[in-house]
Amino acid sequence: MGLGSRMVCTKEGCEYFDPDRHTENVIYLSGKWKQEPEYLEFENQAGYISVKYFASEVNVVMEGHGTAKVLLNKKPIAKENAGQDVSFRGR
């Protein structure tokens, strides 16, 4: 998988912009991210990762503190479609 986002870099770091038109199996970023050979590191409070896919499941490994929204077809994922390690607040 490659990155499909536009990237603008300054002395302060790089910011990615989602083009809103997605190709299947390409990762799109929005916000400030640090790109390393093996991982992406989120660097600010507002941003997201988006992937258009056709598969029975998708796995994402995340580490750190915070909250992540998991959307499927632009709607919050239903509990019956979520893996065991996805927890729900207030639902």
PyMOL Python script that loads the backbone (N, CA, C, O; Angstrom):
from pymol import cmd

cmd.read_pdbstr("""\
ATOM      1  N   MET A   1       0.838  -1.188   0.000  1.00  0.00           N
ATOM      2  CA  MET A   1       0.000   0.000   0.000  1.00  0.00           C
ATOM      3  C   MET A   1       0.871   1.235   0.000  1.00  0.00           C
ATOM      4  O   MET A   1       1.903   1.274   0.671  1.00  0.00           O
ATOM      5  N   GLY A   2       0.470   2.226  -0.736  1.00  0.00           N
ATOM      6  CA  GLY A   2       1.182   3.487  -0.760  1.00  0.00           C
ATOM      7  C   GLY A   2       0.338   4.584  -0.146  1.00  0.00           C
ATOM      8  O   GLY A   2      -0.797   4.349   0.268  1.00  0.00           O
ATOM      9  N   LEU A   3       0.898   5.789  -0.088  1.00  0.00           N
ATOM     10  CA  LEU A   3       0.166   6.953   0.410  1.00  0.00           C
ATOM     11  C   LEU A   3      -0.360   7.753  -0.773  1.00  0.00           C
ATOM     12  O   LEU A   3       0.370   8.026  -1.725  1.00  0.00           O
ATOM     13  N   GLY A   4      -1.631   8.127  -0.705  1.00  0.00           N
ATOM     14  CA  GLY A   4      -2.241   8.876  -1.793  1.00  0.00           C
ATOM     15  C   GLY A   4      -2.462  10.341  -1.472  1.00  0.00           C
ATOM     16  O   GLY A   4      -2.990  11.081  -2.302  1.00  0.00           O
ATOM     17  N   SER A   5      -2.071  10.771  -0.292  1.00  0.00           N
ATOM     18  CA  SER A   5      -2.300  12.147   0.136  1.00  0.00           C
ATOM     19  C   SER A   5      -1.239  13.076  -0.418  1.00  0.00           C
ATOM     20  O   SER A   5      -0.103  12.672  -0.663  1.00  0.00           O
ATOM     21  N   ARG A   6      -1.628  14.329  -0.611  1.00  0.00           N
ATOM     22  CA  ARG A   6      -0.643  15.355  -0.930  1.00  0.00           C
ATOM     23  C   ARG A   6       0.071  15.709   0.367  1.00  0.00           C
ATOM     24  O   ARG A   6      -0.519  15.628   1.445  1.00  0.00           O
ATOM     25  N   MET A   7       1.329  16.097   0.268  1.00  0.00           N
ATOM     26  CA  MET A   7       2.109  16.421   1.446  1.00  0.00           C
ATOM     27  C   MET A   7       2.757  17.785   1.243  1.00  0.00           C
ATOM     28  O   MET A   7       3.329  18.068   0.190  1.00  0.00           O
ATOM     29  N   VAL A   8       2.655  18.627   2.276  1.00  0.00           N
ATOM     30  CA  VAL A   8       3.309  19.928   2.273  1.00  0.00           C
ATOM     31  C   VAL A   8       4.231  19.968   3.483  1.00  0.00           C
ATOM     32  O   VAL A   8       3.785  19.761   4.612  1.00  0.00           O
ATOM     33  N   CYS A   9       5.508  20.232   3.255  1.00  0.00           N
ATOM     34  CA  CYS A   9       6.486  20.243   4.342  1.00  0.00           C
ATOM     35  C   CYS A   9       7.048  21.637   4.560  1.00  0.00           C
ATOM     36  O   CYS A   9       7.311  22.377   3.612  1.00  0.00           O
ATOM     37  N   THR A  10       7.229  21.983   5.844  1.00  0.00           N
ATOM     38  CA  THR A  10       7.877  23.227   6.257  1.00  0.00           C
ATOM     39  C   THR A  10       8.932  22.854   7.300  1.00  0.00           C
ATOM     40  O   THR A  10       9.155  21.672   7.562  1.00  0.00           O
ATOM     41  N   LYS A  11       9.571  23.844   7.888  1.00  0.00           N
ATOM     42  CA  LYS A  11      10.554  23.584   8.943  1.00  0.00           C
ATOM     43  C   LYS A  11       9.926  22.876  10.140  1.00  0.00           C
ATOM     44  O   LYS A  11      10.602  22.129  10.847  1.00  0.00           O
ATOM     45  N   GLU A  12       8.634  23.109  10.366  1.00  0.00           N
ATOM     46  CA  GLU A  12       7.933  22.530  11.516  1.00  0.00           C
ATOM     47  C   GLU A  12       7.514  21.084  11.288  1.00  0.00           C
ATOM     48  O   GLU A  12       7.136  20.415  12.250  1.00  0.00           O
ATOM     49  N   GLY A  13       7.561  20.575  10.073  1.00  0.00           N
ATOM     50  CA  GLY A  13       7.154  19.206   9.787  1.00  0.00           C
ATOM     51  C   GLY A  13       6.287  19.128   8.549  1.00  0.00           C
ATOM     52  O   GLY A  13       6.167  20.096   7.797  1.00  0.00           O
ATOM     53  N   CYS A  14       5.679  17.957   8.342  1.00  0.00           N
ATOM     54  CA  CYS A  14       4.873  17.723   7.137  1.00  0.00           C
ATOM     55  C   CYS A  14       3.399  17.561   7.481  1.00  0.00           C
ATOM     56  O   CYS A  14       3.043  16.935   8.479  1.00  0.00           O
ATOM     57  N   GLU A  15       2.560  18.132   6.645  1.00  0.00           N
ATOM     58  CA  GLU A  15       1.115  17.987   6.798  1.00  0.00           C
ATOM     59  C   GLU A  15       0.566  17.334   5.533  1.00  0.00           C
ATOM     60  O   GLU A  15       0.945  17.682   4.414  1.00  0.00           O
ATOM     61  N   TYR A  16      -0.331  16.384   5.743  1.00  0.00           N
ATOM     62  CA  TYR A  16      -0.924  15.634   4.637  1.00  0.00           C
ATOM     63  C   TYR A  16      -2.351  16.114   4.400  1.00  0.00           C
ATOM     64  O   TYR A  16      -3.066  16.470   5.336  1.00  0.00           O
ATOM     65  N   PHE A  17      -2.754  16.116   3.124  1.00  0.00           N
ATOM     66  CA  PHE A  17      -4.082  16.572   2.733  1.00  0.00           C
ATOM     67  C   PHE A  17      -4.769  15.488   1.909  1.00  0.00           C
ATOM     68  O   PHE A  17      -4.247  15.045   0.886  1.00  0.00           O
ATOM     69  N   ASP A  18      -5.939  15.070   2.366  1.00  0.00           N
ATOM     70  CA  ASP A  18      -6.720  14.035   1.702  1.00  0.00           C
ATOM     71  C   ASP A  18      -7.385  14.631   0.459  1.00  0.00           C
ATOM     72  O   ASP A  18      -8.077  15.643   0.569  1.00  0.00           O
ATOM     73  N   PRO A  19      -7.195  14.031  -0.721  1.00  0.00           N
ATOM     74  CA  PRO A  19      -7.779  14.579  -1.939  1.00  0.00           C
ATOM     75  C   PRO A  19      -9.282  14.299  -2.091  1.00  0.00           C
ATOM     76  O   PRO A  19      -9.904  14.786  -3.035  1.00  0.00           O
ATOM     77  N   ASP A  20      -9.871  13.521  -1.172  1.00  0.00           N
ATOM     78  CA  ASP A  20     -11.301  13.169  -1.169  1.00  0.00           C
ATOM     79  C   ASP A  20     -11.715  12.228  -2.293  1.00  0.00           C
ATOM     80  O   ASP A  20     -12.875  11.816  -2.331  1.00  0.00           O
ATOM     81  N   ARG A  21     -10.837  11.878  -3.189  1.00  0.00           N
ATOM     82  CA  ARG A  21     -11.084  10.846  -4.207  1.00  0.00           C
ATOM     83  C   ARG A  21     -10.113   9.719  -3.905  1.00  0.00           C
ATOM     84  O   ARG A  21      -8.897   9.899  -3.976  1.00  0.00           O
ATOM     85  N   HIS A  22     -10.655   8.555  -3.567  1.00  0.00           N
ATOM     86  CA  HIS A  22      -9.804   7.473  -3.089  1.00  0.00           C
ATOM     87  C   HIS A  22      -9.749   6.306  -4.063  1.00  0.00           C
ATOM     88  O   HIS A  22     -10.761   5.899  -4.633  1.00  0.00           O
ATOM     89  N   THR A  23      -8.549   5.782  -4.237  1.00  0.00           N
ATOM     90  CA  THR A  23      -8.298   4.578  -5.013  1.00  0.00           C
ATOM     91  C   THR A  23      -8.220   3.416  -4.027  1.00  0.00           C
ATOM     92  O   THR A  23      -7.699   3.572  -2.922  1.00  0.00           O
ATOM     93  N   GLU A  24      -8.729   2.266  -4.418  1.00  0.00           N
ATOM     94  CA  GLU A  24      -8.716   1.097  -3.542  1.00  0.00           C
ATOM     95  C   GLU A  24      -7.292   0.713  -3.152  1.00  0.00           C
ATOM     96  O   GLU A  24      -6.370   0.775  -3.965  1.00  0.00           O
ATOM     97  N   ASN A  25      -7.134   0.318  -1.893  1.00  0.00           N
ATOM     98  CA  ASN A  25      -5.870  -0.176  -1.333  1.00  0.00           C
ATOM     99  C   ASN A  25      -4.759   0.867  -1.254  1.00  0.00           C
ATOM    100  O   ASN A  25      -3.579   0.519  -1.294  1.00  0.00           O
ATOM    101  N   VAL A  26      -5.124   2.130  -1.143  1.00  0.00           N
ATOM    102  CA  VAL A  26      -4.170   3.219  -0.956  1.00  0.00           C
ATOM    103  C   VAL A  26      -4.530   3.920   0.353  1.00  0.00           C
ATOM    104  O   VAL A  26      -5.704   4.174   0.623  1.00  0.00           O
ATOM    105  N   ILE A  27      -3.522   4.231   1.161  1.00  0.00           N
ATOM    106  CA  ILE A  27      -3.737   4.917   2.432  1.00  0.00           C
ATOM    107  C   ILE A  27      -3.758   6.421   2.192  1.00  0.00           C
ATOM    108  O   ILE A  27      -2.898   6.961   1.495  1.00  0.00           O
ATOM    109  N   TYR A  28      -4.746   7.089   2.775  1.00  0.00           N
ATOM    110  CA  TYR A  28      -4.852   8.544   2.689  1.00  0.00           C
ATOM    111  C   TYR A  28      -4.768   9.115   4.096  1.00  0.00           C
ATOM    112  O   TYR A  28      -5.463   8.652   4.999  1.00  0.00           O
ATOM    113  N   LEU A  29      -3.928  10.107   4.282  1.00  0.00           N
ATOM    114  CA  LEU A  29      -3.742  10.753   5.571  1.00  0.00           C
ATOM    115  C   LEU A  29      -4.261  12.175   5.521  1.00  0.00           C
ATOM    116  O   LEU A  29      -4.283  12.811   4.467  1.00  0.00           O
ATOM    117  N   SER A  30      -4.673  12.659   6.670  1.00  0.00           N
ATOM    118  CA  SER A  30      -5.011  14.062   6.846  1.00  0.00           C
ATOM    119  C   SER A  30      -4.397  14.499   8.168  1.00  0.00           C
ATOM    120  O   SER A  30      -4.533  13.799   9.171  1.00  0.00           O
ATOM    121  N   GLY A  31      -3.732  15.630   8.185  1.00  0.00           N
ATOM    122  CA  GLY A  31      -3.124  16.132   9.404  1.00  0.00           C
ATOM    123  C   GLY A  31      -1.611  16.012   9.369  1.00  0.00           C
ATOM    124  O   GLY A  31      -1.012  15.722   8.334  1.00  0.00           O
ATOM    125  N   LYS A  32      -1.011  16.244  10.528  1.00  0.00           N
ATOM    126  CA  LYS A  32       0.450  16.189  10.642  1.00  0.00           C
ATOM    127  C   LYS A  32       0.870  14.791  11.079  1.00  0.00           C
ATOM    128  O   LYS A  32       0.469  14.297  12.133  1.00  0.00           O
ATOM    129  N   TRP A  33       1.686  14.175  10.239  1.00  0.00           N
ATOM    130  CA  TRP A  33       2.167  12.815  10.476  1.00  0.00           C
ATOM    131  C   TRP A  33       3.670  12.760  10.236  1.00  0.00           C
ATOM    132  O   TRP A  33       4.206  13.498   9.409  1.00  0.00           O
ATOM    133  N   LYS A  34       4.333  11.888  10.958  1.00  0.00           N
ATOM    134  CA  LYS A  34       5.745  11.591  10.720  1.00  0.00           C
ATOM    135  C   LYS A  34       5.779  10.230  10.030  1.00  0.00           C
ATOM    136  O   LYS A  34       5.236   9.256  10.551  1.00  0.00           O
ATOM    137  N   GLN A  35       6.406  10.160   8.873  1.00  0.00           N
ATOM    138  CA  GLN A  35       6.458   8.911   8.108  1.00  0.00           C
ATOM    139  C   GLN A  35       7.818   8.252   8.285  1.00  0.00           C
ATOM    140  O   GLN A  35       8.853   8.844   7.976  1.00  0.00           O
ATOM    141  N   GLU A  36       7.806   7.028   8.782  1.00  0.00           N
ATOM    142  CA  GLU A  36       9.003   6.214   8.938  1.00  0.00           C
ATOM    143  C   GLU A  36       8.868   4.996   8.021  1.00  0.00           C
ATOM    144  O   GLU A  36       7.768   4.726   7.539  1.00  0.00           O
ATOM    145  N   PRO A  37       9.941   4.258   7.765  1.00  0.00           N
ATOM    146  CA  PRO A  37       9.843   3.096   6.867  1.00  0.00           C
ATOM    147  C   PRO A  37       8.838   2.035   7.330  1.00  0.00           C
ATOM    148  O   PRO A  37       8.217   1.373   6.498  1.00  0.00           O
ATOM    149  N   GLU A  38       8.672   1.866   8.648  1.00  0.00           N
ATOM    150  CA  GLU A  38       7.816   0.802   9.169  1.00  0.00           C
ATOM    151  C   GLU A  38       6.497   1.286   9.765  1.00  0.00           C
ATOM    152  O   GLU A  38       5.631   0.469  10.077  1.00  0.00           O
ATOM    153  N   TYR A  39       6.330   2.593   9.928  1.00  0.00           N
ATOM    154  CA  TYR A  39       5.120   3.074  10.593  1.00  0.00           C
ATOM    155  C   TYR A  39       4.874   4.551  10.296  1.00  0.00           C
ATOM    156  O   TYR A  39       5.731   5.257   9.764  1.00  0.00           O
ATOM    157  N   LEU A  40       3.668   4.990  10.660  1.00  0.00           N
ATOM    158  CA  LEU A  40       3.287   6.403  10.621  1.00  0.00           C
ATOM    159  C   LEU A  40       3.027   6.838  12.052  1.00  0.00           C
ATOM    160  O   LEU A  40       2.444   6.092  12.839  1.00  0.00           O
ATOM    161  N   GLU A  41       3.461   8.042  12.388  1.00  0.00           N
ATOM    162  CA  GLU A  41       3.253   8.561  13.739  1.00  0.00           C
ATOM    163  C   GLU A  41       2.445   9.845  13.655  1.00  0.00           C
ATOM    164  O   GLU A  41       2.838  10.798  12.983  1.00  0.00           O
ATOM    165  N   PHE A  42       1.308   9.860  14.347  1.00  0.00           N
ATOM    166  CA  PHE A  42       0.416  11.010  14.357  1.00  0.00           C
ATOM    167  C   PHE A  42       1.010  12.085  15.244  1.00  0.00           C
ATOM    168  O   PHE A  42       1.465  11.789  16.349  1.00  0.00           O
ATOM    169  N   GLU A  43       1.017  13.348  14.776  1.00  0.00           N
ATOM    170  CA  GLU A  43       1.699  14.410  15.513  1.00  0.00           C
ATOM    171  C   GLU A  43       0.802  15.549  15.974  1.00  0.00           C
ATOM    172  O   GLU A  43       1.306  16.512  16.553  1.00  0.00           O
ATOM    173  N   ASN A  44      -0.512  15.480  15.742  1.00  0.00           N
ATOM    174  CA  ASN A  44      -1.346  16.584  16.220  1.00  0.00           C
ATOM    175  C   ASN A  44      -2.719  16.091  16.657  1.00  0.00           C
ATOM    176  O   ASN A  44      -2.972  14.886  16.670  1.00  0.00           O
ATOM    177  N   GLN A  45      -3.587  16.994  17.005  1.00  0.00           N
ATOM    178  CA  GLN A  45      -4.897  16.652  17.564  1.00  0.00           C
ATOM    179  C   GLN A  45      -5.967  16.367  16.517  1.00  0.00           C
ATOM    180  O   GLN A  45      -6.933  15.667  16.822  1.00  0.00           O
ATOM    181  N   ALA A  46      -5.838  16.870  15.319  1.00  0.00           N
ATOM    182  CA  ALA A  46      -6.888  16.705  14.311  1.00  0.00           C
ATOM    183  C   ALA A  46      -6.318  16.024  13.075  1.00  0.00           C
ATOM    184  O   ALA A  46      -5.356  16.508  12.479  1.00  0.00           O
ATOM    185  N   GLY A  47      -6.904  14.919  12.699  1.00  0.00           N
ATOM    186  CA  GLY A  47      -6.444  14.209  11.516  1.00  0.00           C
ATOM    187  C   GLY A  47      -7.042  12.826  11.453  1.00  0.00           C
ATOM    188  O   GLY A  47      -7.755  12.401  12.362  1.00  0.00           O
ATOM    189  N   TYR A  48      -6.745  12.119  10.366  1.00  0.00           N
ATOM    190  CA  TYR A  48      -7.294  10.779  10.213  1.00  0.00           C
ATOM    191  C   TYR A  48      -6.524   9.982   9.172  1.00  0.00           C
ATOM    192  O   TYR A  48      -5.716  10.513   8.410  1.00  0.00           O
ATOM    193  N   ILE A  49      -6.811   8.678   9.173  1.00  0.00           N
ATOM    194  CA  ILE A  49      -6.341   7.737   8.159  1.00  0.00           C
ATOM    195  C   ILE A  49      -7.588   7.216   7.463  1.00  0.00           C
ATOM    196  O   ILE A  49      -8.580   6.899   8.120  1.00  0.00           O
ATOM    197  N   SER A  50      -7.545   7.124   6.146  1.00  0.00           N
ATOM    198  CA  SER A  50      -8.677   6.597   5.387  1.00  0.00           C
ATOM    199  C   SER A  50      -8.168   5.585   4.364  1.00  0.00           C
ATOM    200  O   SER A  50      -7.160   5.821   3.698  1.00  0.00           O
ATOM    201  N   VAL A  51      -8.872   4.453   4.243  1.00  0.00           N
ATOM    202  CA  VAL A  51      -8.505   3.418   3.277  1.00  0.00           C
ATOM    203  C   VAL A  51      -9.775   2.895   2.620  1.00  0.00           C
ATOM    204  O   VAL A  51     -10.705   2.476   3.308  1.00  0.00           O
ATOM    205  N   LYS A  52      -9.815   2.918   1.299  1.00  0.00           N
ATOM    206  CA  LYS A  52     -10.904   2.304   0.546  1.00  0.00           C
ATOM    207  C   LYS A  52     -10.473   0.869   0.258  1.00  0.00           C
ATOM    208  O   LYS A  52      -9.403   0.642  -0.307  1.00  0.00           O
ATOM    209  N   TYR A  53     -11.303  -0.098   0.646  1.00  0.00           N
ATOM    210  CA  TYR A  53     -10.895  -1.489   0.497  1.00  0.00           C
ATOM    211  C   TYR A  53     -12.085  -2.382   0.188  1.00  0.00           C
ATOM    212  O   TYR A  53     -13.237  -1.994   0.382  1.00  0.00           O
ATOM    213  N   PHE A  54     -11.796  -3.565  -0.286  1.00  0.00           N
ATOM    214  CA  PHE A  54     -12.779  -4.624  -0.475  1.00  0.00           C
ATOM    215  C   PHE A  54     -12.156  -5.865   0.143  1.00  0.00           C
ATOM    216  O   PHE A  54     -11.297  -6.503  -0.464  1.00  0.00           O
ATOM    217  N   ALA A  55     -12.595  -6.209   1.365  1.00  0.00           N
ATOM    218  CA  ALA A  55     -12.013  -7.329   2.098  1.00  0.00           C
ATOM    219  C   ALA A  55     -12.975  -7.751   3.196  1.00  0.00           C
ATOM    220  O   ALA A  55     -13.897  -7.014   3.544  1.00  0.00           O
ATOM    221  N   SER A  56     -12.756  -8.921   3.729  1.00  0.00           N
ATOM    222  CA  SER A  56     -13.599  -9.377   4.833  1.00  0.00           C
ATOM    223  C   SER A  56     -13.169  -8.765   6.161  1.00  0.00           C
ATOM    224  O   SER A  56     -13.961  -8.718   7.102  1.00  0.00           O
ATOM    225  N   GLU A  57     -11.917  -8.293   6.251  1.00  0.00           N
ATOM    226  CA  GLU A  57     -11.462  -7.625   7.465  1.00  0.00           C
ATOM    227  C   GLU A  57     -10.275  -6.716   7.169  1.00  0.00           C
ATOM    228  O   GLU A  57      -9.563  -6.885   6.180  1.00  0.00           O
ATOM    229  N   VAL A  58     -10.088  -5.749   8.058  1.00  0.00           N
ATOM    230  CA  VAL A  58      -8.945  -4.833   7.985  1.00  0.00           C
ATOM    231  C   VAL A  58      -8.344  -4.770   9.378  1.00  0.00           C
ATOM    232  O   VAL A  58      -9.071  -4.671  10.366  1.00  0.00           O
ATOM    233  N   ASN A  59      -7.023  -4.827   9.463  1.00  0.00           N
ATOM    234  CA  ASN A  59      -6.336  -4.771  10.750  1.00  0.00           C
ATOM    235  C   ASN A  59      -5.441  -3.542  10.807  1.00  0.00           C
ATOM    236  O   ASN A  59      -4.691  -3.255   9.873  1.00  0.00           O
ATOM    237  N   VAL A  60      -5.532  -2.826  11.914  1.00  0.00           N
ATOM    238  CA  VAL A  60      -4.705  -1.649  12.145  1.00  0.00           C
ATOM    239  C   VAL A  60      -4.062  -1.810  13.512  1.00  0.00           C
ATOM    240  O   VAL A  60      -4.748  -2.126  14.484  1.00  0.00           O
ATOM    241  N   VAL A  61      -2.766  -1.598  13.600  1.00  0.00           N
ATOM    242  CA  VAL A  61      -2.062  -1.660  14.875  1.00  0.00           C
ATOM    243  C   VAL A  61      -1.816  -0.226  15.320  1.00  0.00           C
ATOM    244  O   VAL A  61      -1.187   0.556  14.608  1.00  0.00           O
ATOM    245  N   MET A  62      -2.324   0.115  16.519  1.00  0.00           N
ATOM    246  CA  MET A  62      -2.151   1.465  17.048  1.00  0.00           C
ATOM    247  C   MET A  62      -1.602   1.369  18.462  1.00  0.00           C
ATOM    248  O   MET A  62      -1.847   0.405  19.188  1.00  0.00           O
ATOM    249  N   GLU A  63      -0.850   2.401  18.827  1.00  0.00           N
ATOM    250  CA  GLU A  63      -0.256   2.445  20.157  1.00  0.00           C
ATOM    251  C   GLU A  63      -0.346   3.871  20.665  1.00  0.00           C
ATOM    252  O   GLU A  63      -0.294   4.817  19.879  1.00  0.00           O
ATOM    253  N   GLY A  64      -0.480   4.032  21.962  1.00  0.00           N
ATOM    254  CA  GLY A  64      -0.475   5.360  22.547  1.00  0.00           C
ATOM    255  C   GLY A  64      -1.754   5.643  23.310  1.00  0.00           C
ATOM    256  O   GLY A  64      -2.513   4.734  23.647  1.00  0.00           O
ATOM    257  N   HIS A  65      -1.977   6.916  23.576  1.00  0.00           N
ATOM    258  CA  HIS A  65      -3.141   7.349  24.338  1.00  0.00           C
ATOM    259  C   HIS A  65      -4.037   8.170  23.433  1.00  0.00           C
ATOM    260  O   HIS A  65      -3.556   8.883  22.551  1.00  0.00           O
ATOM    261  N   GLY A  66      -5.332   8.071  23.649  1.00  0.00           N
ATOM    262  CA  GLY A  66      -6.267   8.861  22.861  1.00  0.00           C
ATOM    263  C   GLY A  66      -7.468   8.040  22.450  1.00  0.00           C
ATOM    264  O   GLY A  66      -7.684   6.930  22.936  1.00  0.00           O
ATOM    265  N   THR A  67      -8.228   8.597  21.563  1.00  0.00           N
ATOM    266  CA  THR A  67      -9.447   7.964  21.086  1.00  0.00           C
ATOM    267  C   THR A  67      -9.403   7.898  19.575  1.00  0.00           C
ATOM    268  O   THR A  67      -8.937   8.831  18.921  1.00  0.00           O
ATOM    269  N   ALA A  68      -9.882   6.811  19.024  1.00  0.00           N
ATOM    270  CA  ALA A  68      -9.969   6.658  17.569  1.00  0.00           C
ATOM    271  C   ALA A  68     -11.418   6.357  17.207  1.00  0.00           C
ATOM    272  O   ALA A  68     -12.082   5.571  17.882  1.00  0.00           O
ATOM    273  N   LYS A  69     -11.901   6.979  16.151  1.00  0.00           N
ATOM    274  CA  LYS A  69     -13.225   6.660  15.608  1.00  0.00           C
ATOM    275  C   LYS A  69     -13.030   5.664  14.478  1.00  0.00           C
ATOM    276  O   LYS A  69     -12.180   5.863  13.610  1.00  0.00           O
ATOM    277  N   VAL A  70     -13.808   4.602  14.486  1.00  0.00           N
ATOM    278  CA  VAL A  70     -13.750   3.606  13.426  1.00  0.00           C
ATOM    279  C   VAL A  70     -15.023   3.723  12.616  1.00  0.00           C
ATOM    280  O   VAL A  70     -16.116   3.477  13.125  1.00  0.00           O
ATOM    281  N   LEU A  71     -14.879   4.103  11.337  1.00  0.00           N
ATOM    282  CA  LEU A  71     -16.032   4.285  10.462  1.00  0.00           C
ATOM    283  C   LEU A  71     -16.003   3.252   9.348  1.00  0.00           C
ATOM    284  O   LEU A  71     -14.937   2.876   8.860  1.00  0.00           O
ATOM    285  N   LEU A  72     -17.173   2.802   8.954  1.00  0.00           N
ATOM    286  CA  LEU A  72     -17.334   1.909   7.814  1.00  0.00           C
ATOM    287  C   LEU A  72     -18.382   2.544   6.923  1.00  0.00           C
ATOM    288  O   LEU A  72     -19.513   2.757   7.359  1.00  0.00           O
ATOM    289  N   ASN A  73     -18.028   2.850   5.684  1.00  0.00           N
ATOM    290  CA  ASN A  73     -18.922   3.568   4.768  1.00  0.00           C
ATOM    291  C   ASN A  73     -19.400   4.886   5.368  1.00  0.00           C
ATOM    292  O   ASN A  73     -20.568   5.256   5.247  1.00  0.00           O
ATOM    293  N   LYS A  74     -18.460   5.594   6.026  1.00  0.00           N
ATOM    294  CA  LYS A  74     -18.671   6.921   6.610  1.00  0.00           C
ATOM    295  C   LYS A  74     -19.626   6.927   7.796  1.00  0.00           C
ATOM    296  O   LYS A  74     -20.102   7.991   8.193  1.00  0.00           O
ATOM    297  N   LYS A  75     -19.922   5.741   8.381  1.00  0.00           N
ATOM    298  CA  LYS A  75     -20.789   5.629   9.556  1.00  0.00           C
ATOM    299  C   LYS A  75     -20.026   4.876  10.639  1.00  0.00           C
ATOM    300  O   LYS A  75     -19.193   4.024  10.331  1.00  0.00           O
ATOM    301  N   PRO A  76     -20.310   5.189  11.923  1.00  0.00           N
ATOM    302  CA  PRO A  76     -19.636   4.447  12.993  1.00  0.00           C
ATOM    303  C   PRO A  76     -19.856   2.941  12.819  1.00  0.00           C
ATOM    304  O   PRO A  76     -20.957   2.499  12.489  1.00  0.00           O
ATOM    305  N   ILE A  77     -18.802   2.165  13.043  1.00  0.00           N
ATOM    306  CA  ILE A  77     -18.887   0.726  12.859  1.00  0.00           C
ATOM    307  C   ILE A  77     -19.832   0.123  13.902  1.00  0.00           C
ATOM    308  O   ILE A  77     -19.816   0.520  15.066  1.00  0.00           O
ATOM    309  N   ALA A  78     -20.642  -0.824  13.480  1.00  0.00           N
ATOM    310  CA  ALA A  78     -21.571  -1.501  14.387  1.00  0.00           C
ATOM    311  C   ALA A  78     -20.803  -2.491  15.251  1.00  0.00           C
ATOM    312  O   ALA A  78     -19.798  -3.054  14.818  1.00  0.00           O
ATOM    313  N   LYS A  79     -21.276  -2.700  16.462  1.00  0.00           N
ATOM    314  CA  LYS A  79     -20.602  -3.618  17.382  1.00  0.00           C
ATOM    315  C   LYS A  79     -20.440  -5.001  16.775  1.00  0.00           C
ATOM    316  O   LYS A  79     -19.411  -5.647  16.971  1.00  0.00           O
ATOM    317  N   GLU A  80     -21.439  -5.462  16.043  1.00  0.00           N
ATOM    318  CA  GLU A  80     -21.359  -6.804  15.458  1.00  0.00           C
ATOM    319  C   GLU A  80     -20.320  -6.902  14.335  1.00  0.00           C
ATOM    320  O   GLU A  80     -19.946  -8.009  13.947  1.00  0.00           O
ATOM    321  N   ASN A  81     -19.857  -5.788  13.814  1.00  0.00           N
ATOM    322  CA  ASN A  81     -18.830  -5.783  12.765  1.00  0.00           C
ATOM    323  C   ASN A  81     -17.438  -5.468  13.303  1.00  0.00           C
ATOM    324  O   ASN A  81     -16.465  -5.478  12.550  1.00  0.00           O
ATOM    325  N   ALA A  82     -17.338  -5.188  14.602  1.00  0.00           N
ATOM    326  CA  ALA A  82     -16.064  -4.797  15.204  1.00  0.00           C
ATOM    327  C   ALA A  82     -15.357  -6.005  15.801  1.00  0.00           C
ATOM    328  O   ALA A  82     -15.997  -6.964  16.233  1.00  0.00           O
ATOM    329  N   GLY A  83     -14.048  -5.949  15.819  1.00  0.00           N
ATOM    330  CA  GLY A  83     -13.251  -6.997  16.454  1.00  0.00           C
ATOM    331  C   GLY A  83     -13.347  -6.916  17.962  1.00  0.00           C
ATOM    332  O   GLY A  83     -13.865  -5.941  18.508  1.00  0.00           O
ATOM    333  N   GLN A  84     -12.847  -7.942  18.637  1.00  0.00           N
ATOM    334  CA  GLN A  84     -12.911  -8.013  20.091  1.00  0.00           C
ATOM    335  C   GLN A  84     -12.125  -6.904  20.782  1.00  0.00           C
ATOM    336  O   GLN A  84     -12.443  -6.533  21.912  1.00  0.00           O
ATOM    337  N   ASP A  85     -11.111  -6.377  20.121  1.00  0.00           N
ATOM    338  CA  ASP A  85     -10.287  -5.353  20.756  1.00  0.00           C
ATOM    339  C   ASP A  85     -10.778  -3.935  20.509  1.00  0.00           C
ATOM    340  O   ASP A  85     -10.093  -2.979  20.872  1.00  0.00           O
ATOM    341  N   VAL A  86     -11.946  -3.778  19.900  1.00  0.00           N
ATOM    342  CA  VAL A  86     -12.559  -2.459  19.710  1.00  0.00           C
ATOM    343  C   VAL A  86     -13.547  -2.254  20.854  1.00  0.00           C
ATOM    344  O   VAL A  86     -14.449  -3.067  21.051  1.00  0.00           O
ATOM    345  N   SER A  87     -13.375  -1.162  21.612  1.00  0.00           N
ATOM    346  CA  SER A  87     -14.300  -0.873  22.699  1.00  0.00           C
ATOM    347  C   SER A  87     -15.164   0.321  22.304  1.00  0.00           C
ATOM    348  O   SER A  87     -14.766   1.158  21.495  1.00  0.00           O
ATOM    349  N   PHE A  88     -16.339   0.376  22.890  1.00  0.00           N
ATOM    350  CA  PHE A  88     -17.315   1.412  22.547  1.00  0.00           C
ATOM    351  C   PHE A  88     -17.600   2.248  23.780  1.00  0.00           C
ATOM    352  O   PHE A  88     -17.781   1.715  24.875  1.00  0.00           O
ATOM    353  N   ARG A  89     -17.639   3.566  23.597  1.00  0.00           N
ATOM    354  CA  ARG A  89     -17.993   4.482  24.670  1.00  0.00           C
ATOM    355  C   ARG A  89     -19.452   4.844  24.543  1.00  0.00           C
ATOM    356  O   ARG A  89     -19.903   5.247  23.471  1.00  0.00           O
ATOM    357  N   GLY A  90     -20.192   4.709  25.618  1.00  0.00           N
ATOM    358  CA  GLY A  90     -21.575   5.171  25.648  1.00  0.00           C
ATOM    359  C   GLY A  90     -22.527   4.425  24.729  1.00  0.00           C
ATOM    360  O   GLY A  90     -23.658   4.868  24.529  1.00  0.00           O
ATOM    361  N   ARG A  91     -22.087   3.281  24.154  1.00  0.00           N
ATOM    362  CA  ARG A  91     -22.988   2.497  23.292  1.00  0.00           C
ATOM    363  C   ARG A  91     -22.898   1.039  23.669  1.00  0.00           C
ATOM    364  O   ARG A  91     -23.573   0.203  23.069  1.00  0.00           O
TER     365      ARG A  91
END
""", "prot")
cmd.dss("prot")
cmd.show_as("cartoon", "prot")
cmd.util.cbc("prot")
cmd.orient("prot")
